[in-house]
Amino acid sequence: MEAKKDKVEGDAKAEYEEKLNNLKTKKKDLQAKYDELVNASDEKWEEVKSAFSSATDSFKEGFSKIASLI
């Protein structure tokens, strides 16, 4: 995604960079949820699994938005 940033011009470039930064944040959040999922106890499993699923959906949505700008 970083490499394709150079192909985007004008106002779209600012939007692309903003969405790319949002996507990077979502990736970090997703990694944190994954780490929590791996280390979850049986009692917390369903709660953590649901949070991971939500974080995954958010990441996919961010990726789709940035891909639409290319």
LUMPANU-167527 format. One record per atom (N, C-alpha, C): residue number from 1; residue in three letters; atom name; x, y, z. Coordinates in steps of 0.2 Angstrom, whole numbers, plus 2048, in hexadecimal, padded with zeros to 3 digits. Atoms other than C-alpha are relative to their C-alpha. Example, Ala and Ser with C-alpha at 12.3 -4.5 7.8 and 13.67 -1.06 7.14 Angstrom:
<atoms>
ATOM   num   residuo   atomo     x     y     z
ATOM     1       ALA       N   804   7FA   800
ATOM     1       ALA      CA   83E   7EA   827
ATOM     1       ALA       C   804   806   800
ATOM     2       SER       N   7FC   7FA   7FF
ATOM     2       SER      CA   844   7FB   824
ATOM     2       SER       C   7FC   805   803
</atoms>
This chain:
<atoms>
ATOM   num   residuo   atomo     x     y     z
ATOM     1       MET       N   804   7FA   800
ATOM     1       MET      CA   800   800   800
ATOM     1       MET       C   804   806   800
ATOM     2       GLU       N   7FC   7FA   800
ATOM     2       GLU      CA   80E   80C   804
ATOM     2       GLU       C   803   801   7F9
ATOM     3       ALA       N   7FD   7FF   807
ATOM     3       ALA      CA   816   809   7F2
ATOM     3       ALA       C   7FB   803   7FC
ATOM     4       LYS       N   805   7FE   804
ATOM     4       LYS      CA   805   80D   7EA
ATOM     4       LYS       C   7FE   808   802
ATOM     5       LYS       N   802   7F9   7FE
ATOM     5       LYS      CA   804   81E   7F4
ATOM     5       LYS       C   803   805   7FB
ATOM     6       ASP       N   7FD   7FB   804
ATOM     6       ASP      CA   80F   826   7E7
ATOM     6       ASP       C   7FC   801   7F9
ATOM     7       LYS       N   804   800   806
ATOM     7       LYS      CA   803   822   7D9
ATOM     7       LYS       C   7F9   805   801
ATOM     8       VAL       N   806   7FC   7FF
ATOM     8       VAL      CA   7F5   82C   7E1
ATOM     8       VAL       C   802   807   800
ATOM     9       GLU       N   7FE   7F9   800
ATOM     9       GLU      CA   7F5   83F   7DE
ATOM     9       GLU       C   7FA   804   803
ATOM    10       GLY       N   805   7FA   7FE
ATOM    10       GLY      CA   7EC   84F   7E4
ATOM    10       GLY       C   7FD   7FE   807
ATOM    11       ASP       N   804   800   7FA
ATOM    11       ASP      CA   7DF   84F   7F1
ATOM    11       ASP       C   7FF   7F8   802
ATOM    12       ALA       N   800   807   7FE
ATOM    12       ALA      CA   7DE   83C   7F0
ATOM    12       ALA       C   806   7FD   804
ATOM    13       LYS       N   7FA   802   7FD
ATOM    13       LYS      CA   7EF   83A   7F6
ATOM    13       LYS       C   800   801   808
ATOM    14       ALA       N   801   7FE   7F8
ATOM    14       ALA      CA   7EB   843   807
ATOM    14       ALA       C   7FB   7FB   803
ATOM    15       GLU       N   805   805   7FE
ATOM    15       GLU      CA   7DC   837   808
ATOM    15       GLU       C   803   7F9   801
ATOM    16       TYR       N   7FD   807   800
ATOM    16       TYR      CA   7E6   828   804
ATOM    16       TYR       C   805   7FF   806
ATOM    17       GLU       N   7FB   800   7FA
ATOM    17       GLU      CA   7F4   82D   811
ATOM    17       GLU       C   7FC   7FF   807
ATOM    18       GLU       N   804   801   7FA
ATOM    18       GLU      CA   7E6   82F   81E
ATOM    18       GLU       C   7FD   7F9   801
ATOM    19       LYS       N   803   806   800
ATOM    19       LYS      CA   7DE   81F   81A
ATOM    19       LYS       C   805   7FA   802
ATOM    20       LEU       N   7FA   805   7FF
ATOM    20       LEU      CA   7EF   816   81A
ATOM    20       LEU       C   802   800   807
ATOM    21       ASN       N   7FE   7FF   7F9
ATOM    21       ASN      CA   7F3   81D   82B
ATOM    21       ASN       C   7FB   7FD   805
ATOM    22       ASN       N   805   803   7FC
ATOM    22       ASN      CA   7E2   817   832
ATOM    22       ASN       C   801   7F9   7FF
ATOM    23       LEU       N   7FF   807   801
ATOM    23       LEU      CA   7E5   806   82A
ATOM    23       LEU       C   806   7FD   804
ATOM    24       LYS       N   7FA   802   7FC
ATOM    24       LYS      CA   7F6   805   833
ATOM    24       LYS       C   7FE   800   807
ATOM    25       THR       N   803   800   7F9
ATOM    25       THR      CA   7ED   809   844
ATOM    25       THR       C   7FC   7FA   801
ATOM    26       LYS       N   805   806   800
ATOM    26       LYS      CA   7E0   7FC   840
ATOM    26       LYS       C   804   7F9   800
ATOM    27       LYS       N   7FC   806   800
ATOM    27       LYS      CA   7EE   7EF   83D
ATOM    27       LYS       C   803   7FF   806
ATOM    28       LYS       N   7FD   801   7FA
ATOM    28       LYS      CA   7F6   7F3   84D
ATOM    28       LYS       C   7FB   7FD   805
ATOM    29       ASP       N   806   802   7FC
ATOM    29       ASP      CA   7E5   7F1   856
ATOM    29       ASP       C   7FF   7F9   7FF
ATOM    30       LEU       N   802   807   802
ATOM    30       LEU      CA   7E2   7E1   84D
ATOM    30       LEU       C   806   7FB   803
ATOM    31       GLN       N   7FB   804   7FD
ATOM    31       GLN      CA   7F3   7DA   852
ATOM    31       GLN       C   800   800   808
ATOM    32       ALA       N   801   800   7F9
ATOM    32       ALA      CA   7F0   7DF   864
ATOM    32       ALA       C   7FA   7FB   802
ATOM    33       LYS       N   806   804   7FE
ATOM    33       LYS      CA   7DF   7D6   864
ATOM    33       LYS       C   802   7F8   7FE
ATOM    34       TYR       N   7FE   806   801
ATOM    34       TYR      CA   7E7   7C7   85C
ATOM    34       TYR       C   805   7FD   806
ATOM    35       ASP       N   7FC   802   7FA
ATOM    35       ASP      CA   7F4   7C6   86A
ATOM    35       ASP       C   7FC   7FF   806
ATOM    36       GLU       N   805   802   7FB
ATOM    36       GLU      CA   7E6   7C7   876
ATOM    36       GLU       C   7FD   7FA   7FF
ATOM    37       LEU       N   804   806   802
ATOM    37       LEU      CA   7DD   7B9   86D
ATOM    37       LEU       C   804   7FA   802
ATOM    38       VAL       N   7FC   806   7FF
ATOM    38       VAL      CA   7EC   7AE   86E
ATOM    38       VAL       C   801   7FE   807
ATOM    39       ASN       N   7FF   801   7F8
ATOM    39       ASN      CA   7EE   7B1   881
ATOM    39       ASN       C   7FA   800   804
ATOM    40       ALA       N   806   800   7FD
ATOM    40       ALA      CA   7DC   7B0   885
ATOM    40       ALA       C   7FF   7FA   804
ATOM    41       SER       N   802   806   7FC
ATOM    41       SER      CA   7D6   7A5   893
ATOM    41       SER       C   7F9   7FD   7FD
ATOM    42       ASP       N   806   803   802
ATOM    42       ASP      CA   7C7   79A   890
ATOM    42       ASP       C   7FA   804   801
ATOM    43       GLU       N   805   7FC   7FE
ATOM    43       GLU      CA   7BC   7A6   899
ATOM    43       GLU       C   7FF   806   7FB
ATOM    44       LYS       N   800   7F9   804
ATOM    44       LYS      CA   7C1   7B5   88E
ATOM    44       LYS       C   7FF   7FE   7F9
ATOM    45       TRP       N   800   802   807
ATOM    45       TRP      CA   7C1   7AB   87E
ATOM    45       TRP       C   7FB   803   7FB
ATOM    46       GLU       N   806   7FD   804
ATOM    46       GLU      CA   7B0   7B1   877
ATOM    46       GLU       C   801   807   7FF
ATOM    47       GLU       N   7FF   7F8   800
ATOM    47       GLU      CA   7B3   7C3   87C
ATOM    47       GLU       C   805   802   7FB
ATOM    48       VAL       N   7FA   7FE   804
ATOM    48       VAL      CA   7C4   7C4   874
ATOM    48       VAL       C   7FF   7FE   7F9
ATOM    49       LYS       N   802   802   806
ATOM    49       LYS      CA   7BE   7BA   865
ATOM    49       LYS       C   7FC   805   7FC
ATOM    50       SER       N   805   7FB   803
ATOM    50       SER      CA   7B0   7C7   862
ATOM    50       SER       C   804   806   7FE
ATOM    51       ALA       N   7FC   7FA   801
ATOM    51       ALA      CA   7BC   7D5   864
ATOM    51       ALA       C   805   800   7FA
ATOM    52       PHE       N   7FC   801   805
ATOM    52       PHE      CA   7C8   7CE   858
ATOM    52       PHE       C   7FD   800   7F9
ATOM    53       SER       N   804   800   806
ATOM    53       SER      CA   7BB   7CB   84B
ATOM    53       SER       C   7FE   807   7FE
ATOM    54       SER       N   802   7F9   802
ATOM    54       SER      CA   7B5   7DD   84C
ATOM    54       SER       C   806   804   7FE
ATOM    55       ALA       N   7FA   7FD   803
ATOM    55       ALA      CA   7C7   7E3   84A
ATOM    55       ALA       C   802   7FE   7F9
ATOM    56       THR       N   7FF   803   807
ATOM    56       THR      CA   7C9   7D8   83B
ATOM    56       THR       C   7FC   803   7FB
ATOM    57       ASP       N   804   7FD   805
ATOM    57       ASP      CA   7BA   7DF   833
ATOM    57       ASP       C   801   808   7FF
ATOM    58       SER       N   7FE   7F9   800
ATOM    58       SER      CA   7C0   7F1   837
ATOM    58       SER       C   806   801   7FB
ATOM    59       PHE       N   7FB   800   804
ATOM    59       PHE      CA   7D0   7ED   82F
ATOM    59       PHE       C   7FF   7FF   7F8
ATOM    60       LYS       N   802   801   807
ATOM    60       LYS      CA   7C8   7E6   81F
ATOM    60       LYS       C   7FD   806   7FD
ATOM    61       GLU       N   803   7FA   802
ATOM    61       GLU      CA   7BD   7F5   81E
ATOM    61       GLU       C   805   805   7FE
ATOM    62       GLY       N   7FB   7FB   801
ATOM    62       GLY      CA   7CC   800   81F
ATOM    62       GLY       C   804   7FF   7FA
ATOM    63       PHE       N   7FD   802   806
ATOM    63       PHE      CA   7D5   7F6   812
ATOM    63       PHE       C   7FC   801   7F9
ATOM    64       SER       N   804   7FF   806
ATOM    64       SER      CA   7C7   7F7   806
ATOM    64       SER       C   7FF   807   7FE
ATOM    65       LYS       N   800   7F9   801
ATOM    65       LYS      CA   7C6   80A   808
ATOM    65       LYS       C   806   802   7FC
ATOM    66       ILE       N   7FA   7FE   803
ATOM    66       ILE      CA   7D8   80C   804
ATOM    66       ILE       C   801   7FD   7F9
ATOM    67       ALA       N   7FF   803   807
ATOM    67       ALA      CA   7D8   800   7F5
ATOM    67       ALA       C   7FB   804   7FB
ATOM    68       SER       N   805   7FC   805
ATOM    68       SER      CA   7C9   80A   7ED
ATOM    68       SER       C   803   806   7FE
ATOM    69       LEU       N   7FD   7FA   802
ATOM    69       LEU      CA   7D4   819   7EC
ATOM    69       LEU       C   806   7FF   7FB
ATOM    70       ILE       N   7FB   802   805
ATOM    70       ILE      CA   7E1   810   7E1
ATOM    70       ILE       C   7FE   800   7F9
</atoms>
